[in-house]
Amino acid sequence: MIEHHFIITYSKERGWEWDTDSEASRYQEGTVWDTESESWSMGYLGDGEYLDDDDLVGEQLGTILEIANSASK
């Protein structure tokens, strides 16, 4: 199974945000965890290719955060 890991932060000033800077420093080997091989991978493979549709998963997360921020206004 493949798991996508994200760091989400919240502040009253900015609301809910996807903290890609923290991800880059905390998940240096990548943000995608393969439970079978017990290894981390980068979501972006290069040349416009993404592991396990990581680009679509990221878009979905962005939509979820927009909804959460709209609901908290």
Summary of the structure (lengths in Angstrom):
residues: 73
radius of gyration: 13.6
end to end distance: 36.4
largest distance: 42.4
contacts: 167
relative contact order: 0.20
helix: 38%
strand: 30%
